[in-house]
Amino acid sequence: MTLGAAEIDAWFAREVLPLEAALMQFLQHNWRNHSDITDFRQEVYARVYEAALKKVPERPKQFVFATARNLLIDCVRQGRVVPIEAASDLEALEVAVDAPGPEQTVIARDELRRLQAALDRLPPRCREAVVLGRIEGLSGRAIAQRMGIAEGTVSEYLKTGLCSLVEILYSEPPTVRRKL
Amino acid sequence: MSERPIVSNAREIDAMAADWLQRRDFWNWSEADEAALEAWLSESVVHRVAFVRLQTGWGRTERLAALRPASDGGIGGAWRGQVVPTLIRATAALCVCGVVGFLAFRQPAGPQEKVYAASLGNRESINLTDGSQIDLNTNTSVRTLIGGGERKVWLEHGEAYFQVKHDAAHPFVVIAGNRRITDLGTKFLVRREGDELKVSVIEGKVQLDAAGAGAQPQSTELNPGEVAIAKNETLSVFSHAQKSLTDQLGWRRGVVVFNHTTLATAVAEFNRYNDHKIVIADATTANLAIGGTFRTTDLESFIDVTQHVLGLHVVNQGNKTVISR
């Protein structure tokens, strides 16, 4: 079955993104150089998305981790980086794919509280802009007026705040919503 | 895999995607802008996944908006003039006073005031004259004022489970510190520990009110599966899986249930029920996950698991047990 971009986007958001905490853990576990991890994550996502454009994988979780494993193997083969640990761990990866990931943990996380902690970690002025925009619902222009700063600066604050908040949110499995 | 080079600038692309998002959400957005965004997304699947990822995560922050005071539409209302520096300040506006309740129990006729308590490691069940039931967990004390149209309970400290007989004409109110929980026909759990208050709704609905000096009255309605945590002036609401709520009520059967719970949380939970305390020596140990169901008073089994399943060192030191790597 092939789907349109909007449907693939929705599928990706629903099936793939909730795996991010587990995926990052997997990559960190199996790759020595942690500065590569963000690139790896995006590469895995890009590959999964490309594959889904042709055919949506039936078992998203297995597919994501198989993709991650293949990527690591590719990188070792190409000698992109030569981490001894990664090479010796390649067989262990096979096992890791089937191991239950943190996303199976149905502990619901207090998302708002985490958001709040995330907000508190932003630089003060940046946080102020995000609070005004996200909680008070002000427009960028209104934020600029309220804070007495240039609109371009507001943009920068919102951009940084948005990136940081999302990063923190994905670093833990999402809140589980179940039928009651 | 494809002709596309392997991703090497993920952070840069994330920043670009974030810029598109904030431009779309906070500034004037024309059809030309939309077309430009579409073009950027079509340029590379790497752009698209970055954008979808950020957009989805950003969507999750929407719940933040729920903290905004409902009555003033946000702009120029309660927070006029001063920029709200943190979410903590922002949520202060959600508060109302519970002190009013204290005036009621002085009335001579009708309502009767009573005090109930469960000591450390014990639990109690109270049947109120209005047909409602309260279960008290370890180290808990409540004061009740029932009768003559009054139905009020003060949770002084600890944790209590309420099964309320609904009576729309006479709302059942639980007061915990400066917060007030009003039953809208329901079963709910209230836990008060230090300055933190946690309200979990199992069935029906409750209304949670709080008060900050001079703030206009605000209230939050909680539905089944929703849990509110109030601390100082902050209020967070989130959803729990049904199972996790049932687990939280394990104490009514005399058990605690852990499901990938950190050792720190599990130990804190055990320490609520026992004089003999468990102490964790280091952060790594504190972050280990543990699962299972234990009797609240069966420290031995719990310590056994940490020792033999998690492989930790256990040292007994008089009235405490120290667990370390």
Interface residues (C-beta under 8 A of the other chain):
Chain A: A5 D9 F12 A13 L17 E20 T38 D39 F40 R41 Q42 E43 Y45 A46 R47 V48 Y49 E50 L53 C75 R80 P102 T105 V106 I107 A108 R109 D110 E111 L112 R113 L115 Q116 L119 D120 P124 R127 E128 V131 L132 G133 R134 I135 E136 G137 L138 S139 G140 R141 A142 I143 R146 M147 E151 V154 S155 L158 K159 T160 L162 C163 L165 V166 L169 Y170 P174 T175 V176 R177 R178 K179 L180
Chain B: M1 S2 R4 I6 V7 S8 N9 A10 R11 I13 D14 A15 A18 D19 L21 Q22 R23 D25 F26 W27 S44 V45 V46 R48 V49 A50 V52 R53 L54 Q55 T56 G57 W58 R60 T61 E62 R63 L64 A65 L67 R68 G74 I75 W79 V83 V84 P85 T86 L87 I88 A90 P224 G225 V227 I229 T234 S236 V237 F238 S239 H240 A241 Q242 K243 S244 N259 H260 T261
